[in-house]
Amino acid sequence: MRWVSYDYSAHGVFSREVLPEDKEFLLTHRETFRRMWCEQTPMYWMRLVVTLRSFVNTNIYDEEFKEKLALPRTILKALLDDTYVSICEKFVLGTFGCANNFLSSIMLVVANIGMMHHIGSKSIAHDPFYCASSRDSYRELFGTPSPAEMAQVKAYVLIPVFNRFAAAVVVLLRQWMKARDLPLRDFYECYRQNPYWPLPRHWCPNDIFASFLSEYDWLVPAEDELTMILKNDPDRQKSLQVLCEILQVNSSEYFTDWSSLEDGGYSPIISVLVDTFNDLPGWEVEHNHGTCLSCCESEMNPIDLALDEMQQESLREYAGALFWKQKKVINVLKRAEYKFQNLVKQRGIELRTNLKNVPQKKESKKGQKAEDRGPKKTSSHAPSVNVQGLQEKPVSNVTTNKCEEHNPKLRKDSGSMQPNAADCTESRGANSAEFEHKEKRCGFCGRSNGLKLKRCALCVQSGIQDPLRYCSRECQVQDWEENHQYAHQQKV
């Protein structure tokens, strides 16, 4: 085993994604990768998956992303935990052939990431779960394609996780090729000072992934890992002597030949090392016998939880009050007030001490203008009619035409009224002064907003000062058929 460390920082082994040349690099160094996969032991790769989980929760699917994602957190957490378990089963606990095929499937999916948008499409030829070139890879990573909506969610959420894992394996392979076989004594010293893998974050023993790992000795170096280190130790005899001196044991009892280890027995010094690693204080003592904060809160009584929140709030208020009562804080506030008073005196500013006599804020000019205008007057479409003309002479259809829109009874009685052109001319002359100031509208529909009105040709020929106007030919024809023909019946 070689000392190749990793962590979940933003600049660690998970910092980059799969590159196009990574696939060719694995094919070229297939036998080297086989040796590395075997010598680093399964627990080394299992700790890599645990570190991947910490990296994903810290740098990819953080709290901000979970709030924006339209997916319940429980479903997202279950998907990620199942993915970590799947990586351990297919890459760590299986054979080398399964691990190599698993990496090849990840690189194929990442290289053709555009096919993800065709999941669930009507054309099976474009669906990556049914396409001959990508069917096996997609089903190995994401399972069955039904339902299509769930398959799309899996691909969207899990492709970044698989991508970072495959890239990290390639990075570790490049580092392993440059490293050397580490003696057991050096491994012991390095592990005590700084382990090659970091302690996990956001760890809960009740999670699916944590329950899966509880069956394996992944917390500290196990006997298989130490045996592999001792097997590849370039100076095994010296390492055993140094370790016996450090651990204060009888060297004659622990020196052994490698032949006994090949038969299946373990060196007694390895058992002592395992016990020493287990006795080291660290993360496993706190998390193996306890629970995380979320589990404690879920198991607490709601009343106890509310009392705990009230107690924490009161402690924060008390801490804030103590902060402002400190001598340093009071002196800083006094100096700031003294500087402010001097600055006010230098500029000649008078401070207001009586806030009751502060004048009211003046209203803006826009508000005053709006009040002066008053409510807007709504203009009706029908023009006013001279009352005296209605009493002295019969009402012309020309003047009543504009009122017939609002009063349908006038339209029914208009058939019995047939004035001549002279009466129409006199009534128009009497009200000429009034019509000069009125807005020009259509004689049938009453519209006038930006329309080009056309005057009645017969009214112009008759000499009417304010001839009827129409906005369209349809209005002129309809008005002629109903009313306006009676005003020009002599001309017609």
N, C-alpha and C positions, 0 to 999 in steps of 0.2 A: 504494500500500500504506500502511496505517495501523498505527501502533505499538499493538498490542493484545497484552499479555503474558499468560502463563498459567503455572501451576506445578502440582505434584502434592501440595501441602499439604492438610491437612484442611479449610482455610478458603478454598481456591482455587475455580477454576471448576468442579471436579468435586465440590464439597461438597454439592450438592443433587441431587434427582432431578427427573424430568419432572413438571411441574405441569399441571393441566387447561387453563390459559389459554395454555400454550406452543404448542399446536396452532393456536389462533386467531391468535396473534401471528405465526406463520410464514405463515399464509394472508394476513394483512393486509399483511405486509411481504415479499411474495414477490419483487418486483423488487429491493428493497434487498438481500435475501439473495443474489439472483443476482449482483449487482454485487460484493458482498463475497466470494462464493465464487470469482469470477474474479480479482479484484484481489489477493487475499492469496496467490495462487499455490499449486500443489499441494504444494510442500515445506512451506509453513506448516501445512497440514492434516496432512501426514504426521508432522511433529514433534508435533502435537497427539495423534496416536495413540500415539506413543512415550511422551509424558507420561502418557497414560491408562494405559499398561502399568505405569509406575512407580507411579501412584496405586493401581491394583488390587493390586499386590504389596505395597504398604506399608500400606494402610488397609482393604482388603476381604478378600483372600485371603492373610492373613499366615500365619506358621508355626503359630500356635495353631489357626487354622481348618483348615489342611491336616491337622493331627494328628487332629482330630475328624471330618473328612469321610471316609466309608467309600469312598474312591476313591484308586487309586494316584496318586502325584504325577506320574509320567510322563504318564498319561492327562490329568490336569488341566492340565498344562503344554502338552501338544499341543493340547487344546481351546482354550485361551486364545490360543496363537500363531496357530492357524487363524482365530480370530475377528478378531485384529488384521489379518491379511492380507486377510480378507474386507472389513473396513471400508475398508482402503486401496483395494481394487479397486473397490468399489461407490460409495464416497463421494468418494475423492480422485482416482483416475485415470480415472473415467468422465466422463459428461456431467453437466450441472447437473440435467437431468430425472431421471437415475438417483440422484443424491445427494438430491434432494428426495423422491423416492419411498421411498428408504431411510429417511430420517428419519420419514416418515409411517408406515411399517411399524413402526418402533420405538415410536412414540407410540401406535399402535393396540394393540400387544401389551401395553404397560405399562398402558394404560387398562383393558384387560380381562385383568388378570393372573390373575384367578380361574379363567379357562379352562384354565390350565396343569394343574390337577388332573384334568382330563378327558382328558389325553393317553393314548391306548391304551385308552379305554373301549370297551365293546361297542357302544354306540350311536354310530354315525358322526355323527349330527346334533349330538352334544355335543363330539366330538373337534375341537379347533381346527385340526388339520391337514387336516380334511375339511369343516369348516363353511364355508359360502359367504362369510360375513362376515370370517373370519380366515384362510382357507386360504392366500391369496397371501402375506400378511405373515409367517406362521409358516414357510412353506417358503423364503421369501427370507432369513430370519434363521438358521434352524436346519437347512435342507436337507430331505432326505427323512424321512418319519416312521417308517421301519423301520430297525432294530427299535424297538419302542415303549419298551423300557427305556432305550435310548440316547437317544431323543428326550426322555424325561423328564429325564435327567441334563443334557443340553444346555440345556434350558429353565431348569432350576434354577440352573445355573452361569453361563449367559451373559446372562440377562435383566438382572441388576444391572450388567453391563459395558455393554450397549447403553443402559441407562437413564441412566447417568452421562455417556456420550458425547453423547447427544441433548440432555441438559440443558446440557452445557458449550457446545455449538454455539449454543444460544439465548442463553446468558449472553454469549458473545463477540459475537454479533450486536448485542445491546443496547449493549455497550461500543464496538463499531465505529461505531455510529450517532452516538455522542457524541464520538468522536475526530476528528482532522483529518489531512489528507494530510501525511505526514512528508517533509521535504526529504532528499535523499540525504546531505548533510553531517551532518544531525542523526542520521540512521540510523547512520552510521558511528561517531559519537561514542557513541551510546547502546549500540550493540552491543559496542563495545570495553569499556565500563564494566560493563554487565550485560545479557546477551542476553535476548530476550523469552521464551525457553524454557529450562528447566533441563536440566542434564545428567542423562541417564537413570541409574537405579539397577538393580542386579542384572542387568547386561548381559553376555551371553555371545555371542561371534561365531558360535558353532556352533548357535545356536537357529534354529528355522524362520523366525521373524520377522526375525532379524538377517540371515539369508541372503537373504531377500526384499528387504530394504532395501539390501543391498550393491550393487544395480544402479542406485541413485539417489544423487545428490549432496545428501544431507540433512544432512550434518554441519555445513556452513557455508553461508552465503548464496551461491546459485549465480547465474549470469549472468541467467537468466530473472527471478529475484526482484529483482535490482538494476536490471534494465531496466524492470520495472514501477514500481519506486520512482522512477526517473528520468523515466519518462513522466508520472507524476502529480505531479512536483515543481512547486510553484507558482513557484519562482524557480530554474530549472535552470541558468542562466548563472552565477549567484552560487555555487551549490553546486559547480560544476565548478572555479571559481577557488579556492575555499577548499580543496577536496580536492587540487588541484595544489600548493598551498602546503604542505599537511600532508604529502603524500607526496613532496614535493621532486622534481617532474617539470616538464618544459617545458610551459607552458600552451598555447603555440601548436600543439603537436602533438596535444593532447587535446581542444581545443574542437571541437565538432561540432554540426551542426544536427540537429534531430529527424527531418528527412526521410530522412537516411541510415539512421536506426534503423528507420523504417517499412519500408524496402526490404529489411530482413533483416540488415543489418550491425549489429555491436555497437560501441559507443564504446570506444576504447582505454582510457579511464579505468576502465571497468567491469572489464576484464581485470586492470588493476593492483589494483583493489579485491579481486577474487577471490583473487589471489596474496597480498595482504596478510592477508586473513582466513585463508587456509590456513597462513600462517606463524605465526599466533598460537598460543602454547602453550596446551594445554588437554586436555580429556578425549579427543579423537579420537586424539591421538598415542599415548596409553597403550593404548587399547582397539582401535585399528585394527591395530597390529602385535603385540599380545600376546593372551593368552587370560585368561579369568577363573580364579578359584581352583578352582572345581569341575572345569574342564577340565584344569588342571595336575595335580590329584590323581588324576583318572582315567587320565592318561597316565603317571603315576609308577609305578615298580616297587614291588610290595608290600613288599619288604625296605627300599627307600629310604623308603617312606612310614612304616613302623614305626620306622625309625631317626630320622626327622624328628619323630615324636610323642614318642619317648623324649628327644630333645634338647630339645624344647620343655618337657617336664615337668621335666627337670633344671634348666632355666633358671628355671622358676617356683619350684622349691624353693630354688634359690640366691638368687633375689630375695627370697623370704620370710625366709630366714635373715639376709640383710643388713639387712632391715627391723628385726628385733628387736635387731640389734647397733648400731643408730644411737644416738648420745649423747642425742638428744632423747627417744627412746622409753625408754631406760634411766632417764633422770631422771624421766620421768612415772611409770614403774613404782615407782621408789623412793619418790616422794612418796605414791603410793597406798598402798604398804605401811606407811609411817610413819603415815598417817592411820588405817589399819585397826588398827594396834597401839594407838594412843591411844584409839580408840573402845572397844576390848576392855577396856583398863584402866579406863576411866571406868565401864563397866557391870559390872565385876567378873566377867567371863566367863573361865573357865579353859580354855585351849586344850589339846587332847590332842596330846601329842608322840609317845607310843607307841601306835600303831594296832593292835598285836598283842593288847593286853588289852581291846579293845573288847567289851563284853558282847553276847551274841547277841540278836537281835530276838525279843521275846516274841510267842508265837502269839496270834492273836485269839481272843476268847471263842467265836465261832461255830465255829471249827475244833475247839476243845476240846470243845464240846457234841456235835459230830458224832462225835468219837472215842469219847466216853462212851456214846453211844447204841448203837454197834455196828451190825452189819448188820441190815437189816430182815427180820423173819420173814414168810415167805409163808404166808398162810392158805389152807387147802384148803377146797373146797366141801363135802366129806363130813364129817359130825359123827362123833365117836368113839362106840363102842358098848361097853357093860359086858361084860367078858370072863366074869365069874361068871354073869351071866344067860344067856350063850350056852352055857355048859357045863351048867347045871342044867336049863334049859328050852329047848324048840325056839325057833329064831329067828323072830321075827315079820316079816312082810313090811313092816310099817310102819317098823321100825328098819333093815332092810336095803335099803330102797328108795333111800336116799341113797348107798349104796355101789355100787349097780348101774351107775351111770354110768361108773365107772372100771373095773369088773370085769364084762364082759359074760357071763361064765360063770354068775354068780349069777342073772342074769335068766332064763337057760334053766332052771335047777333050781328056780326059785321056783314053778313050776306044781304041783309035787308036794307043796308045803308048804301046808296049809290050817288054820292055828290058829283058835281061836274068839275071841270078843270078850273073854272073861274073861282068857285068857292075855295078850292085848294090853294089858288094863288093868293086870295085875300087872307086866308088864315096863315099862310106862310109869311105874308108881308107884315101882318100884325105882330108876329113873334120873331121877326128877323133880328131885332136888337138882342133878343135873349139867346138866339142860337149862335151868334157870333162868338160868344164866350164859352160855348160848350165844346166838349171833346168830341171829335168825329169818331163814330162807331158804325159798325155794320147794321144796316137796316133790318136784318132778319135775326141774326144770332147775337148781336150786341158786342162782339169782340173788337178790340182796338189796339192790343198790345203789340206794337211793332209790325202791324200788318199793312200791306199796301191796298187801300180801298179804291174801288172803281165806281165812278158816279153813274147814275142812271141817265141814259142818253135822252129819253123823253122828257125827264125833269129839266134837263139843261135846255132843250129846245123850247119848252114852255116858259122859260124865264124864271124858274123858281130859284130864289137866292140860296137856299140850303137844300140842294137835291139829295136824294137818298143815295147812300153808298153801300157797296157790298164787298165782302172780303173774298168771295169766290163766286164762280158761275153757278154752283149748286144753290147757294143762298139766294141769288137773284132769280133763278128759275122757280124755286119754291115760293118765294115772296110774290112773284108775279102770278103764279097760279092761284094763290090764296086771296091776296088783298090788293096788291098794287095795280092790277089791271083795271080796277074800277076807277082809279084816279085818272087814267089816260084812255078811257073807253071811247071818248070822242075822237082822239087822235088815231087810235087804232082802227 
